[in-house]
Amino acid sequence: MLDGTPAPLEGGIAPKNTMIAEKEEASSKISGTETIDGKPALQWEDTLSKDGKSFARTNWYPNHPDEKQTIVFEKQQSKRAQAGGVGAAPFVFAPGRAVLAG
C-alpha cells in the first residue's frame, strides 16, 4: 500500500520490529520511512523521470537530513527478455550512477 501505512519488513537481515511505510506523493514520486522499534531509521524519496527511463532514489538518516545520497537507476532491457525468455520482465531498472550530496 502506498498510503503511508506501516508494514513489517521480515526476512533477510532485517532487524526485528522493522517497519516500512511508503506514500505516493505524486504520480511520479513516492516517499518512505523505515522504523526500527518505532524510531525512524531511514527515509527516502523515489522520483520517476518524465520520460520513464530512469528513477532516482534519494535517502538519508533522520538524524542527518543534510547528508543525502542519490542513486539513479536507468531502464534497461532485461537479459531474459534479450534472450527471448518466456514470462521475462521486458525491462529492469539497474543502477546507473550515484551522487553524494550534503
C-alpha positions, 0 to 999 in steps of 0.5 A: 500500500502506498498510503503511508501505512506501516508494514513489517519488513521480515526476512533477510537481515532485517532487524526485528520490529522493522517497519516500512511505510511508503506514500505516493506523493505524486504520480511520479514520486513516492516517499518512505520511512523505515522504523526500527522499534518505532524510531525512524531509521531511514527515509527516502524519496523515489522520483520517476523521470518524465520520460520513464527511463530512469528513477532516482532514489534519494535517502538519508538518516533522520538524524542527518537530513543534510547528508543525502545520497542519490542513486539513479537507476536507468531502464534497461532491457532485461537479459531474459527478455534479450534472450527471448525468455518466456514470462521475462520482465521486458525491462529492469531498472539497474543502477546507473550512477550515484551522487553524494550530496550534503 
